[in-house]
Amino acid sequence: MNSRAFACFFSGLSAGIAIALMVAPRSRTEIKEEVQGKLREGKESIEREKDRITAAIDAGKRAYRETA
């Protein structure tokens, strides 16, 4: 990577960071609450999928026992 490309990359990176900070200024508390909410949603989704998979496994076991 030549020095001009390197300078352009960091100029673009700096501009992107500045724009992001101006457009979406949020407090640490807001970010923390959003992250916690997303983690909670993910945990609930995993629990639902776990229950669905467990039910499918149990149904498969029952079907296997019935045919044996």
Biopython code that builds the backbone (N, CA, C, O; Angstrom):
import numpy as np
from Bio.PDB.StructureBuilder import StructureBuilder

atoms = [
    (1, "MET", "N", (0.861, -1.167, 0.000)),
    (1, "MET", "CA", (0.000, 0.000, 0.000)),
    (1, "MET", "C", (0.909, 1.232, 0.000)),
    (1, "MET", "O", (1.757, 1.378, 0.880)),
    (2, "ASN", "N", (0.733, 2.118, -0.986)),
    (2, "ASN", "CA", (1.592, 3.294, -1.043)),
    (2, "ASN", "C", (1.108, 4.357, -0.047)),
    (2, "ASN", "O", (0.022, 4.235, 0.519)),
    (3, "SER", "N", (1.901, 5.372, 0.156)),
    (3, "SER", "CA", (1.608, 6.374, 1.189)),
    (3, "SER", "C", (0.356, 7.188, 0.869)),
    (3, "SER", "O", (-0.355, 7.613, 1.779)),
    (4, "ARG", "N", (0.085, 7.406, -0.404)),
    (4, "ARG", "CA", (-1.124, 8.169, -0.768)),
    (4, "ARG", "C", (-2.378, 7.366, -0.433)),
    (4, "ARG", "O", (-3.336, 7.907, 0.120)),
    (5, "ALA", "N", (-2.372, 6.105, -0.760)),
    (5, "ALA", "CA", (-3.514, 5.243, -0.450)),
    (5, "ALA", "C", (-3.691, 5.135, 1.065)),
    (5, "ALA", "O", (-4.814, 5.130, 1.569)),
    (6, "PHE", "N", (-2.591, 5.050, 1.770)),
    (6, "PHE", "CA", (-2.619, 4.978, 3.233)),
    (6, "PHE", "C", (-3.238, 6.247, 3.807)),
    (6, "PHE", "O", (-4.070, 6.166, 4.711)),
    (7, "ALA", "N", (-2.857, 7.398, 3.310)),
    (7, "ALA", "CA", (-3.399, 8.676, 3.776)),
    (7, "ALA", "C", (-4.889, 8.777, 3.448)),
    (7, "ALA", "O", (-5.676, 9.247, 4.270)),
    (8, "CYS", "N", (-5.272, 8.343, 2.262)),
    (8, "CYS", "CA", (-6.691, 8.374, 1.877)),
    (8, "CYS", "C", (-7.515, 7.455, 2.770)),
    (8, "CYS", "O", (-8.626, 7.799, 3.174)),
    (9, "PHE", "N", (-6.964, 6.288, 3.072)),
    (9, "PHE", "CA", (-7.675, 5.348, 3.930)),
    (9, "PHE", "C", (-7.931, 5.972, 5.298)),
    (9, "PHE", "O", (-9.059, 5.928, 5.788)),
    (10, "PHE", "N", (-6.921, 6.544, 5.916)),
    (10, "PHE", "CA", (-7.093, 7.127, 7.248)),
    (10, "PHE", "C", (-7.937, 8.391, 7.226)),
    (10, "PHE", "O", (-8.623, 8.693, 8.202)),
    (11, "SER", "N", (-7.894, 9.138, 6.122)),
    (11, "SER", "CA", (-8.772, 10.308, 5.996)),
    (11, "SER", "C", (-10.231, 9.864, 5.946)),
    (11, "SER", "O", (-11.090, 10.453, 6.603)),
    (12, "GLY", "N", (-10.500, 8.834, 5.172)),
    (12, "GLY", "CA", (-11.856, 8.301, 5.093)),
    (12, "GLY", "C", (-12.308, 7.714, 6.409)),
    (12, "GLY", "O", (-13.453, 7.902, 6.818)),
    (13, "LEU", "N", (-11.421, 7.010, 7.070)),
    (13, "LEU", "CA", (-11.737, 6.432, 8.371)),
    (13, "LEU", "C", (-12.066, 7.521, 9.378)),
    (13, "LEU", "O", (-13.039, 7.405, 10.123)),
    (14, "SER", "N", (-11.267, 8.574, 9.405)),
    (14, "SER", "CA", (-11.502, 9.692, 10.328)),
    (14, "SER", "C", (-12.831, 10.379, 10.028)),
    (14, "SER", "O", (-13.585, 10.706, 10.944)),
    (15, "ALA", "N", (-13.112, 10.592, 8.760)),
    (15, "ALA", "CA", (-14.377, 11.228, 8.379)),
    (15, "ALA", "C", (-15.558, 10.348, 8.778)),
    (15, "ALA", "O", (-16.567, 10.857, 9.265)),
    (16, "GLY", "N", (-15.449, 9.053, 8.581)),
    (16, "GLY", "CA", (-16.520, 8.133, 8.958)),
    (16, "GLY", "C", (-16.784, 8.141, 10.450)),
    (16, "GLY", "O", (-17.936, 8.135, 10.884)),
    (17, "ILE", "N", (-15.726, 8.153, 11.229)),
    (17, "ILE", "CA", (-15.884, 8.195, 12.689)),
    (17, "ILE", "C", (-16.527, 9.504, 13.108)),
    (17, "ILE", "O", (-17.424, 9.510, 13.952)),
    (18, "ALA", "N", (-16.087, 10.604, 12.536)),
    (18, "ALA", "CA", (-16.655, 11.908, 12.891)),
    (18, "ALA", "C", (-18.131, 11.977, 12.545)),
    (18, "ALA", "O", (-18.932, 12.460, 13.346)),
    (19, "ILE", "N", (-18.498, 11.506, 11.377)),
    (19, "ILE", "CA", (-19.910, 11.520, 10.961)),
    (19, "ILE", "C", (-20.741, 10.627, 11.877)),
    (19, "ILE", "O", (-21.844, 10.997, 12.278)),
    (20, "ALA", "N", (-20.213, 9.457, 12.205)),
    (20, "ALA", "CA", (-20.940, 8.543, 13.086)),
    (20, "ALA", "C", (-21.194, 9.179, 14.448)),
    (20, "ALA", "O", (-22.277, 9.023, 15.012)),
    (21, "LEU", "N", (-20.211, 9.890, 14.977)),
    (21, "LEU", "CA", (-20.378, 10.534, 16.278)),
    (21, "LEU", "C", (-21.370, 11.690, 16.224)),
    (21, "LEU", "O", (-22.085, 11.942, 17.195)),
    (22, "MET", "N", (-21.416, 12.389, 15.103)),
    (22, "MET", "CA", (-22.352, 13.504, 14.980)),
    (22, "MET", "C", (-23.779, 13.033, 14.746)),
    (22, "MET", "O", (-24.724, 13.635, 15.255)),
    (23, "VAL", "N", (-23.941, 11.966, 13.983)),
    (23, "VAL", "CA", (-25.263, 11.491, 13.607)),
    (23, "VAL", "C", (-25.918, 10.688, 14.721)),
    (23, "VAL", "O", (-27.129, 10.789, 14.914)),
    (24, "ALA", "N", (-25.161, 9.907, 15.444)),
    (24, "ALA", "CA", (-25.741, 9.013, 16.434)),
    (24, "ALA", "C", (-25.095, 9.172, 17.809)),
    (24, "ALA", "O", (-24.523, 8.218, 18.338)),
    (25, "PRO", "N", (-25.181, 10.350, 18.382)),
    (25, "PRO", "CA", (-24.587, 10.495, 19.713)),
    (25, "PRO", "C", (-25.503, 9.867, 20.766)),
    (25, "PRO", "O", (-26.656, 10.270, 20.923)),
    (26, "ARG", "N", (-24.987, 8.903, 21.462)),
    (26, "ARG", "CA", (-25.760, 8.260, 22.521)),
    (26, "ARG", "C", (-24.874, 8.145, 23.749)),
    (26, "ARG", "O", (-23.649, 8.060, 23.661)),
    (27, "SER", "N", (-25.526, 8.144, 24.876)),
    (27, "SER", "CA", (-24.765, 8.026, 26.110)),
    (27, "SER", "C", (-24.368, 6.568, 26.336)),
    (27, "SER", "O", (-24.909, 5.650, 25.719)),
    (28, "ARG", "N", (-23.424, 6.391, 27.224)),
    (28, "ARG", "CA", (-22.982, 5.048, 27.574)),
    (28, "ARG", "C", (-24.150, 4.229, 28.120)),
    (28, "ARG", "O", (-24.261, 3.033, 27.848)),
    (29, "THR", "N", (-25.016, 4.880, 28.888)),
    (29, "THR", "CA", (-26.176, 4.199, 29.469)),
    (29, "THR", "C", (-27.123, 3.709, 28.379)),
    (29, "THR", "O", (-27.619, 2.585, 28.446)),
    (30, "GLU", "N", (-27.375, 4.544, 27.380)),
    (30, "GLU", "CA", (-28.257, 4.144, 26.282)),
    (30, "GLU", "C", (-27.684, 2.952, 25.521)),
    (30, "GLU", "O", (-28.406, 2.011, 25.192)),
    (31, "ILE", "N", (-26.399, 2.996, 25.248)),
    (31, "ILE", "CA", (-25.751, 1.901, 24.533)),
    (31, "ILE", "C", (-25.803, 0.629, 25.373)),
    (31, "ILE", "O", (-26.090, -0.451, 24.856)),
    (32, "LYS", "N", (-25.525, 0.759, 26.667)),
    (32, "LYS", "CA", (-25.551, -0.392, 27.567)),
    (32, "LYS", "C", (-26.940, -1.022, 27.604)),
    (32, "LYS", "O", (-27.072, -2.245, 27.549)),
    (33, "GLU", "N", (-27.984, -0.180, 27.699)),
    (33, "GLU", "CA", (-29.354, -0.692, 27.732)),
    (33, "GLU", "C", (-29.720, -1.395, 26.434)),
    (33, "GLU", "O", (-30.388, -2.429, 26.447)),
    (34, "GLU", "N", (-29.282, -0.832, 25.312)),
    (34, "GLU", "CA", (-29.577, -1.457, 24.022)),
    (34, "GLU", "C", (-28.881, -2.804, 23.896)),
    (34, "GLU", "O", (-29.477, -3.777, 23.433)),
    (35, "VAL", "N", (-27.629, -2.859, 24.306)),
    (35, "VAL", "CA", (-26.883, -4.110, 24.229)),
    (35, "VAL", "C", (-27.517, -5.157, 25.136)),
    (35, "VAL", "O", (-27.663, -6.315, 24.744)),
    (36, "GLN", "N", (-27.897, -4.753, 26.354)),
    (36, "GLN", "CA", (-28.545, -5.690, 27.269)),
    (36, "GLN", "C", (-29.860, -6.198, 26.686)),
    (36, "GLN", "O", (-30.177, -7.381, 26.808)),
    (37, "GLY", "N", (-30.622, -5.317, 26.059)),
    (37, "GLY", "CA", (-31.873, -5.723, 25.432)),
    (37, "GLY", "C", (-31.640, -6.729, 24.318)),
    (37, "GLY", "O", (-32.358, -7.723, 24.215)),
    (38, "LYS", "N", (-30.642, -6.475, 23.486)),
    (38, "LYS", "CA", (-30.329, -7.398, 22.390)),
    (38, "LYS", "C", (-29.864, -8.743, 22.934)),
    (38, "LYS", "O", (-30.234, -9.789, 22.401)),
    (39, "LEU", "N", (-29.056, -8.722, 23.993)),
    (39, "LEU", "CA", (-28.608, -9.972, 24.605)),
    (39, "LEU", "C", (-29.785, -10.744, 25.190)),
    (39, "LEU", "O", (-29.848, -11.968, 25.076)),
    (40, "ARG", "N", (-30.705, -10.036, 25.809)),
    (40, "ARG", "CA", (-31.900, -10.665, 26.375)),
    (40, "ARG", "C", (-32.731, -11.309, 25.264)),
    (40, "ARG", "O", (-33.195, -12.441, 25.405)),
    (41, "GLU", "N", (-32.916, -10.580, 24.155)),
    (41, "GLU", "CA", (-33.659, -11.121, 23.021)),
    (41, "GLU", "C", (-32.974, -12.369, 22.472)),
    (41, "GLU", "O", (-33.632, -13.358, 22.148)),
    (42, "GLY", "N", (-31.655, -12.314, 22.370)),
    (42, "GLY", "CA", (-30.901, -13.472, 21.874)),
    (42, "GLY", "C", (-31.056, -14.672, 22.789)),
    (42, "GLY", "O", (-31.225, -15.798, 22.321)),
    (43, "LYS", "N", (-30.997, -14.436, 24.094)),
    (43, "LYS", "CA", (-31.150, -15.520, 25.060)),
    (43, "LYS", "C", (-32.537, -16.146, 24.947)),
    (43, "LYS", "O", (-32.673, -17.369, 24.968)),
    (44, "GLU", "N", (-33.560, -15.309, 24.828)),
    (44, "GLU", "CA", (-34.924, -15.816, 24.690)),
    (44, "GLU", "C", (-35.077, -16.625, 23.398)),
    (44, "GLU", "O", (-35.742, -17.661, 23.384)),
    (45, "SER", "N", (-34.469, -16.156, 22.334)),
    (45, "SER", "CA", (-34.526, -16.861, 21.056)),
    (45, "SER", "C", (-33.844, -18.225, 21.166)),
    (45, "SER", "O", (-34.349, -19.221, 20.648)),
    (46, "ILE", "N", (-32.718, -18.262, 21.830)),
    (46, "ILE", "CA", (-32.004, -19.522, 22.018)),
    (46, "ILE", "C", (-32.845, -20.486, 22.850)),
    (46, "ILE", "O", (-32.902, -21.677, 22.545)),
    (47, "GLU", "N", (-33.497, -19.982, 23.894)),
    (47, "GLU", "CA", (-34.359, -20.828, 24.728)),
    (47, "GLU", "C", (-35.511, -21.408, 23.907)),
    (47, "GLU", "O", (-35.839, -22.587, 24.045)),
    (48, "ARG", "N", (-36.127, -20.584, 23.053)),
    (48, "ARG", "CA", (-37.225, -21.070, 22.207)),
    (48, "ARG", "C", (-36.737, -22.167, 21.263)),
    (48, "ARG", "O", (-37.397, -23.192, 21.096)),
    (49, "GLU", "N", (-35.580, -21.944, 20.650)),
    (49, "GLU", "CA", (-35.033, -22.937, 19.727)),
    (49, "GLU", "C", (-34.664, -24.216, 20.462)),
    (49, "GLU", "O", (-34.869, -25.317, 19.949)),
    (50, "LYS", "N", (-34.120, -24.069, 21.663)),
    (50, "LYS", "CA", (-33.766, -25.246, 22.462)),
    (50, "LYS", "C", (-35.010, -26.068, 22.756)),
    (50, "LYS", "O", (-34.992, -27.293, 22.640)),
    (51, "ASP", "N", (-36.097, -25.392, 23.138)),
    (51, "ASP", "CA", (-37.348, -26.089, 23.422)),
    (51, "ASP", "C", (-37.891, -26.781, 22.170)),
    (51, "ASP", "O", (-38.386, -27.906, 22.240)),
    (52, "ARG", "N", (-37.796, -26.107, 21.042)),
    (52, "ARG", "CA", (-38.286, -26.680, 19.785)),
    (52, "ARG", "C", (-37.465, -27.905, 19.398)),
    (52, "ARG", "O", (-38.028, -28.914, 18.971)),
    (53, "ILE", "N", (-36.166, -27.833, 19.540)),
    (53, "ILE", "CA", (-35.294, -28.955, 19.187)),
    (53, "ILE", "C", (-35.513, -30.123, 20.150)),
    (53, "ILE", "O", (-35.552, -31.281, 19.734)),
    (54, "THR", "N", (-35.655, -29.808, 21.440)),
    (54, "THR", "CA", (-35.914, -30.861, 22.429)),
    (54, "THR", "C", (-37.216, -31.583, 22.114)),
    (54, "THR", "O", (-37.280, -32.810, 22.201)),
    (55, "ALA", "N", (-38.249, -30.841, 21.749)),
    (55, "ALA", "CA", (-39.533, -31.450, 21.395)),
    (55, "ALA", "C", (-39.390, -32.340, 20.163)),
    (55, "ALA", "O", (-39.977, -33.421, 20.108)),
    (56, "ALA", "N", (-38.623, -31.897, 19.186)),
    (56, "ALA", "CA", (-38.414, -32.698, 17.977)),
    (56, "ALA", "C", (-37.655, -33.985, 18.298)),
    (56, "ALA", "O", (-37.979, -35.047, 17.765)),
    (57, "ILE", "N", (-36.660, -33.894, 19.155)),
    (57, "ILE", "CA", (-35.897, -35.081, 19.549)),
    (57, "ILE", "C", (-36.804, -36.060, 20.293)),
    (57, "ILE", "O", (-36.786, -37.262, 20.027)),
    (58, "ASP", "N", (-37.589, -35.539, 21.220)),
    (58, "ASP", "CA", (-38.516, -36.394, 21.968)),
    (58, "ASP", "C", (-39.518, -37.066, 21.037)),
    (58, "ASP", "O", (-39.816, -38.248, 21.204)),
    (59, "ALA", "N", (-40.038, -36.332, 20.063)),
    (59, "ALA", "CA", (-40.980, -36.911, 19.098)),
    (59, "ALA", "C", (-40.303, -38.002, 18.287)),
    (59, "ALA", "O", (-40.907, -39.038, 18.007)),
    (60, "GLY", "N", (-39.067, -37.777, 17.914)),
    (60, "GLY", "CA", (-38.310, -38.787, 17.167)),
    (60, "GLY", "C", (-38.092, -40.048, 18.000)),
    (60, "GLY", "O", (-38.213, -41.162, 17.490)),
    (61, "LYS", "N", (-37.770, -39.870, 19.286)),
    (61, "LYS", "CA", (-37.585, -41.021, 20.168)),
    (61, "LYS", "C", (-38.890, -41.811, 20.316)),
    (61, "LYS", "O", (-38.890, -43.041, 20.275)),
    (62, "ARG", "N", (-39.999, -41.086, 20.488)),
    (62, "ARG", "CA", (-41.299, -41.763, 20.610)),
    (62, "ARG", "C", (-41.614, -42.543, 19.339)),
    (62, "ARG", "O", (-42.052, -43.691, 19.410)),
    (63, "ALA", "N", (-41.402, -41.947, 18.209)),
    (63, "ALA", "CA", (-41.675, -42.601, 16.928)),
    (63, "ALA", "C", (-40.801, -43.836, 16.765)),
    (63, "ALA", "O", (-41.256, -44.862, 16.258)),
    (64, "TYR", "N", (-39.554, -43.739, 17.192)),
    (64, "TYR", "CA", (-38.634, -44.881, 17.081)),
    (64, "TYR", "C", (-39.113, -46.033, 17.974)),
    (64, "TYR", "O", (-39.119, -47.191, 17.557)),
    (65, "ARG", "N", (-39.512, -45.700, 19.200)),
    (65, "ARG", "CA", (-39.991, -46.727, 20.141)),
    (65, "ARG", "C", (-41.271, -47.384, 19.625)),
    (65, "ARG", "O", (-41.461, -48.588, 19.792)),
    (66, "GLU", "N", (-42.138, -46.607, 19.008)),
    (66, "GLU", "CA", (-43.399, -47.146, 18.501)),
    (66, "GLU", "C", (-43.190, -48.106, 17.343)),
    (66, "GLU", "O", (-43.970, -49.043, 17.174)),
    (67, "THR", "N", (-42.158, -47.892, 16.543)),
    (67, "THR", "CA", (-41.905, -48.756, 15.392)),
    (67, "THR", "C", (-41.066, -49.967, 15.767)),
    (67, "THR", "O", (-40.990, -50.924, 14.996)),
    (68, "ALA", "N", (-40.440, -49.945, 16.926)),
    (68, "ALA", "CA", (-39.546, -51.051, 17.324)),
    (68, "ALA", "C", (-40.302, -52.212, 17.897)),
    (68, "ALA", "O", (-39.698, -53.215, 18.277)),
]
sb = StructureBuilder()
sb.init_structure("model")
sb.init_model(0)
sb.init_chain("A")
sb.init_seg("    ")
for serial, (resi, resn, name, xyz) in enumerate(atoms, 1):
    if name == "N":
        sb.init_residue(resn, " ", resi, " ")
    sb.init_atom(name, np.array(xyz, "f"), 0.0, 1.0, " ", f" {name:<3s}", serial, name[0])
structure = sb.get_structure()
